[in-house]
Amino acid sequence: MYLYPIIAAAILILLSGFRIAQEYQRSVVFRLGRFQYIKGPGLYWIIPFIERQQRVDIRTKTVDLEQQETITKDSVTIKVNAVLWFKIISPEEAIIKVADYNKAVYQFSVTALRNIIGQHTLDEVLREREEINRTLQQIVDGITTPWGIKIEMVEMKDVEIPEAMQRAMAREAEAIREKRARIVKAEAELEASLKLTQGAREMEKSPITLELRRMQMLSEIGIDNNTTTIVMIPSDFMSLAKSVTEWVEKKG
């Protein structure tokens, strides 16, 4: 009579040892306080009252690093925030070697972000974000690897600059654009002067060409301004024109 309750209790105790872990979960099993093995995913059994488990999510996690106010290498106070992605690659190390791996990753990442910003000037922070992201990832990953955690990526989201510095940067950018415009204009004037010099040398070889160019220019002036223009034509040009006319009449 008393055997049935004992058997039922034993069956219930045995059944209580069954556990189920999802595909993205792993269970770190301890036996009397000592690590034994990793279980999951799926159905598994642990010894009731002797073994206990602690589940770990091995999916990639996203951590928002809150905005940090820090000083750059050139003494400019800026505010920076970032996003970090990490995943657990060794569940037993993540549980055994660090008390709270989520908090540990967050705190060290924030500290590393502040430190790396302090090693760069404001211009470098704005221009070399990708390089800073890679450096920050390597630094954090070097610390978290012994914890069984892999830092997959770090990205700075926003860099907030003081208003006074923004105005100064706007004036600097405007000055740079004006400088470039003046350089382009000067280069165009130089090229034009070289072409004019080349044209003058060619006309110097042939006086008739110079006179024809002068006539063309005067014709253009007359059309544009609708005026009457009196032109003094050199005698050499007239003599040449007369000679050409006589030659044409003889040929005709």
Number of C-alpha atoms within 10 A of each C-alpha: 5 6 7 9 10 11 11 11 11 12 11 11 14 14 14 14 16 13 16 15 17 13 12 12 18 23 23 22 21 18 15 11 10 10 15 14 12 17 20 18 15 12 11 13 15 19 15 13 11 11 17 18 18 13 18 18 16 17 13 15 14 13 16 14 20 13 16 17 14 18 19 21 16 12 12 14 17 18 17 21 19 20 15 22 16 21 17 22 16 18 22 23 17 22 17 14 12 16 10 11 19 13 11 13 21 17 12 14 25 18 12 17 25 18 15 18 21 19 14 18 15 21 10 15 21 13 10 12 14 14 12 21 19 13 16 24 22 16 17 23 20 14 16 22 16 14 23 20 23 21 23 14 16 25 19 18 13 12 16 14 14 11 9 9 13 12 11 11 12 12 12 12 12 12 12 12 12 12 12 12 12 12 12 12 12 12 12 12 12 12 12 12 12 12 12 12 12 12 12 12 11 13 16 12 10 10 13 15 13 16 15 13 13 14 14 12 11 15 12 12 14 13 10 9 8 9 9 9 10 7 9 6 11 9 9 11 14 11 11 11 13 12 12 11 11 11 11 10 9 7 6 6
